Amino acid sequence: MIRLLHLKVNIRRLITVPGRYYASDYFFISTPIFYVNGAPHIGHMQSCVYADALARVHSLLGKRVVFSTGTDEHGLKVQQASEAAKKLPLEYCTEMSSKFKKIFTEGDIAFTHFVRTTDENHKEIVQSFWRKLKANGHITKGRYEGWYSVVEESFVPASQVKELKEGSKITMVSSETGSPVEKMLEENYVFPLSKFENDILHWLSQDAVNPVIFVEDLKRWIGEGLADLSISRPRSRLSWGIPVPEDESQIIYVWLDALVNYLTVAHCNEKDIIWPADCHVIGKDILKFHAIYWPAFLIAAGYEP
């Protein structure tokens, strides 16, 4: 028996966003976008069924439902998976993305938007978001050293790294996930995540995350101190992704790229920016990305989280 715990990250506020007004007759719900380095499975469908049920309820209540899902198609794991399949990255991604879309359609998931991070409109939104972060003074370039997890495609704070002994072999792993990490020193762009600790805590205090039991985990992570975040990778190491604007030598961090998919959907209506989302349905394994990184990115770019 497989049980997957899913969360709702929701905001029950009517707010102003830059230059536009949140259209109150909309209900915007999303699932995560799913990584295409492997085939769709029951966990992906569970997220969609939960979101679909909420979408249908709000449709019956007279709301104009925006329900997004999709596929996350950039990053090192996808690059490696396409090489293993002996296919070009875009060819591989198109094939895998179609499998996700097919199974969701056959499962009668009534999504209104299916985002692919390889779509041109998404790339434009991501690069525009990057420029907003930079214009607001929240991106710097420098040499970044830390423990890197290929599995998670992210740097892991030193406080969350431990030794794993297997006989005479010692491997450094993430204490949170158990994934192997390796020491990495490279030049890339950095986001000052530590500056936004109080902003994130304030956001969490407004019933932003449910079930509330997970708020304590988030507060603990913040209390340990948030390390500044590497938000690009050298093209020499990772070629499959969205280039940093005005710097083709760097590729935008896959999680920044992926999270912005929600804004790609938010900009789908020419009259209104449909933002903030009413509900993000996520799994607890990606809580940190959605409830720490994402609100910090949004605040830094001038959006409500």
Summary of the structure (lengths in Angstrom):
residues: 305
radius of gyration: 19.0
end to end distance: 35.7
largest distance: 63.5
contacts: 954
relative contact order: 0.20
helix: 39%
strand: 28%
